[in-house]
Amino acid sequence: MARWTALLGAVAAATALATMGIAGTFWSHGRSDARAAEAQARSLAIEFFRSQNERKYDVTCRLLSRGFITTHALRDRQTCTAVMRVVFVWSGRIDFRIGEVTREADRVVVHALADGAPGRLVFVREDGALRILTVQDG
C-alpha cells in the first residue's frame, strides 16, 4: 500500500478519502494572489510532512480543513491529534519531495513524493487560511 494512504488513511479508520466541495474562490484578486497562494501551499505541504516527522501532530491537524476532519469522523482537531499519536506511534520518518503546484478551480494542489510514492495534497481556503482538504495517492 502506498505511503500516501498510510499517512492519513489510518486516521480515518480505513474511511476512503473523499473530496468535498467548499464554496469560494482563491483567484478573485488576480494573478499575484494566485502565486502567493501557490507559494503558501508549497510551504504548508513542507510543514505537513515535517510535523509528522517531528511527531508534532497538533501542527499536522491544524493544517487539516474542517471538511477533512468531518469526512474522517475525527470530531475536532484535539481528537485528530490524539488519534494520530496512537496511529503513528511506530511510524518511521517520511522522506518527501515537493513537486509542482497547480490550481484547480478554487483549490491549490501540491504534487509530492512521500517515500518515493507520488501523491497530491489538495488545499482549500478556510477561514482565510489554506488547509488540506484531501491527501491522495497517485
C-alpha positions in Angstrom: 0.0 0.0 0.0 1.4 3.4 -0.9 2.8 5.6 1.8 0.2 8.3 1.0 -2.7 6.1 2.1 -0.8 5.3 5.3 -0.1 8.9 6.0 -3.7 9.8 6.9 -5.8 6.9 5.9 -5.3 5.1 9.2 -6.6 8.2 11.0 -9.9 7.7 9.4 -10.0 4.0 10.3 -10.0 3.0 6.7 -12.6 5.5 5.6 -11.8 6.4 1.9 -10.5 9.9 1.3 -13.2 12.0 -0.3 -13.2 15.3 -2.0 -15.8 17.8 -0.7 -16.7 21.0 -2.4 -16.2 24.2 -0.5 -17.7 27.4 -1.9 -15.5 30.3 -2.7 -12.6 31.2 -4.9 -8.9 31.9 -4.4 -8.4 33.9 -7.5 -10.7 36.9 -7.3 -7.8 39.3 -6.7 -5.6 38.4 -9.6 -2.5 36.6 -10.7 -0.2 37.8 -7.9 -2.6 36.5 -5.2 -2.7 33.1 -7.1 1.1 32.9 -7.0 1.1 33.8 -3.3 -1.5 31.0 -2.6 0.7 28.6 -4.6 3.8 29.6 -2.6 1.9 29.3 0.7 0.6 25.8 -0.3 4.1 24.7 -1.1 5.3 25.9 2.3 2.3 24.3 4.1 3.0 20.9 2.3 6.5 21.0 3.7 5.2 21.8 7.2 2.7 18.9 6.9 5.5 16.4 6.3 7.9 17.9 8.8 5.2 18.0 11.5 4.7 14.2 11.1 8.4 13.5 11.1 8.8 15.6 14.2 5.7 14.0 15.7 4.0 17.3 16.2 0.6 16.0 15.4 -1.1 19.1 16.8 0.5 21.0 13.9 -0.4 18.3 11.4 -4.1 18.5 12.5 -4.1 22.3 12.4 -3.3 22.1 8.7 -6.4 20.0 8.0 -9.6 21.5 6.9 -12.9 21.1 8.7 -14.0 19.1 5.7 -11.2 16.6 6.2 -11.9 16.4 9.9 -15.6 15.8 9.3 -15.0 13.3 6.5 -12.9 11.2 8.7 -15.2 11.4 11.8 -12.4 12.9 13.9 -14.9 15.4 15.6 -12.3 18.1 16.1 -8.5 18.9 15.9 -7.9 17.8 19.5 -9.3 14.3 18.7 -7.3 14.3 15.5 -4.1 14.9 17.4 -4.9 12.1 19.9 -5.7 9.6 17.2 -2.6 10.5 15.2 -0.4 10.0 18.2 -1.8 6.5 18.6 -1.9 5.5 15.0 1.6 6.7 14.1 3.4 5.7 17.3 5.6 3.2 15.4 5.8 5.1 12.1 9.2 6.0 10.6 10.5 9.1 9.1 8.9 10.2 5.8 11.3 11.1 3.0 9.5 13.6 0.9 10.0 15.9 -2.0 7.7 18.7 -3.1 7.0 19.0 -6.8 4.7 21.0 -9.0 2.0 23.2 -7.6 -1.1 23.7 -9.7 -4.5 25.3 -9.4 -7.8 23.5 -10.0 -10.8 25.9 -9.7 -10.9 27.1 -6.1 -8.2 24.6 -5.0 -4.4 24.5 -4.9 -2.8 21.1 -5.5 0.7 20.3 -4.3 2.2 17.3 -6.1 4.8 15.4 -4.0 6.7 12.2 -3.4 6.4 10.5 0.0 8.8 7.7 0.4 9.1 7.5 -3.4 5.3 7.3 -4.0 3.6 10.1 -5.9 0.6 11.8 -4.4 -1.2 15.1 -4.0 -2.2 17.4 -1.2 -5.3 19.4 -2.1 -5.7 22.7 -0.3 -8.8 24.9 0.0 -9.2 28.3 1.7 -11.0 28.1 5.0 -11.4 31.0 7.5 -8.8 33.0 5.5 -6.1 30.3 5.5 -5.2 27.4 3.3 -6.0 24.0 4.8 -5.7 20.4 3.5 -8.9 19.0 2.1 -7.6 15.7 0.8 -4.4 13.6 0.7 -4.5 11.4 -2.5 -2.4 8.6 -3.9 -1.1 9.0 -7.4 
